Every structure is written in C-alpha cells, then in structure tokens.
C-alpha cells in the first residue's frame, strides 16, 4: 500500500470514528433503557414479538428501534459517557490568533485538533468566531509528505465535534 493511500485511509477511519461518537452523543438513552427493560420483561414472561402471542409485550417495531438505538449508542452507556469519549479522543487541542497591535488582547481565530501522529497523522483544522468553530476541514499526512486535505469529511460534522472543546481563555 502506498504511503498516500495509508494516510488517506487513516483520515477516513478517524472521520468515521468522529461520526460514530457524535451519533452516540445524539442517542436517546432514556428510550434505549425503556426498550431494554421492555425486552427483558418480555423475555421473563416468555412473550416477545416472535413468540406468536396475541398480546406481545414488545413489538417487532420496538425490537427494530431497540436494535437501531443500540447500534447508535455503541459502547456508550449514557450521554455523559459519549461526551467523555469525545473529550478524551484527541491527542491535543490548540488555538492561535490573528495579527494584532501590541497591547491589544489576542483572540483565538484558528484551531487545530490533533487526532493521531506518526505515520500516518490526522488533524482537524478550522476557523473560530468568538470561540466557536465556524469552518473545519480534515487533513492527513505520512512520513515525508505534506499535510493534505481529506475531502470525504463534512465541515458541519467536524465543527460539531470541535464544538465539544473550549477554545476560550
């Protein structure tokens, strides 16, 4: 595998991980627990959608919803767990400012979130407006290659991920 392909594959994997973490953050964990309890109750009673009972405790639609919510949550147990995984994901979060006159206060206008290093490395770069991400893009590189933009990532998704970090003082 060529160096460029390996680095681009790493960028794709990092982006897919970001999408999964954001999906887990959006999961309705209360509904997930409600459906888990409903399924457990149905199994205790011997009633489920596939048992052929006239009055199932849990319907086929509810089983499908449960499966979808479990896939969305992944290994996360609740919203706090999902948020913690995002916060612990990057290796570093950095900011820098625009030019300003001496004595003026500096305000961060750009950010960088380093996701992995070595060969290959992946980072999110972006612009800030009053400490909030407004534009973001994903870049990758391997040993001896320049940072290259990965075009398979949506800026809105990267901004939403970056929005979980504090870029102020």
C-alpha positions, 0 to 999 in steps of 0.5 A: 500500500502506498504511503498516500493511500495509508494516510488517506485511509487513516483520515477516513477511519478517524472521520468515521470514528468522529461520526460514530461518537457524535451519533452516540452523543445524539442517542436517546438513552432514556428510550434505549433503557425503556426498550431494554427493560421492555425486552427483558420483561418480555423475555421473563414472561416468555412473550416477545414479538416472535413468540406468536402471542396475541398480546406481545409485550414488545413489538417487532417495531420496538425490537427494530428501534431497540436494535437501531438505538443500540447500534447508535449508542455503541459502547456508550452507556449514557450521554455523559459517557459519549461526551467523555469519549469525545473529550478524551479522543484527541491527542491535543487541542490548540488555538492561535490568533490573528495579527494584532497591535501590541497591547491589544488582547489576542483572540483565538481565530484558528484551531487545530485538533490533533487526532493521531501522529506518526505515520500516518497523522490526522488533524482537524483544522478550522476557523473560530468566531468568538470561540466557536468553530465556524469552518473545519476541514480534515487533513492527513499526512505520512512520513515525508509528505505534506499535510493534505486535505481529506475531502470525504469529511463534512465541515458541519460534522467536524465543527460539531465535534470541535464544538465539544472543546473550549477554545476560550481563555 
